[in-house]
Amino acid sequence: MERSAAFLQRVLGGRTIVKLDPQSRLAIPKHLREWAKITPSHSVVIIGQGQKLEIWEKDIWDEYNTQFTSDNMFGATEAVGLSEVISG
């Protein structure tokens, strides 16, 4: 398998399409709640990314965000071609 196909498989392979119920609620499938370590007693964070949402257990999200600094975030913008837009 080529690298780009393997990457997309890992990134997009776990996605699940869900619909709102009649009360406009979003039911997160059990396997995704278990994978994300979300239980009824946890707070969650909802992150928008274009046409998709990521739902994180709040403590895990907070820990994940500690690794990002201004320097490595600028490096990430370069990787996706946004550094020219940001730096003007």
Secondary structure, DSSP 8 states (H G I E B T S, - for coil): --HHHHHHHHHHTT-----B-TTS-B---HHHHHHTT--TTS-EEEEEETTEEEEEEHHHHHHHHTT--HHHHHHHHHHTT-HHHHH-
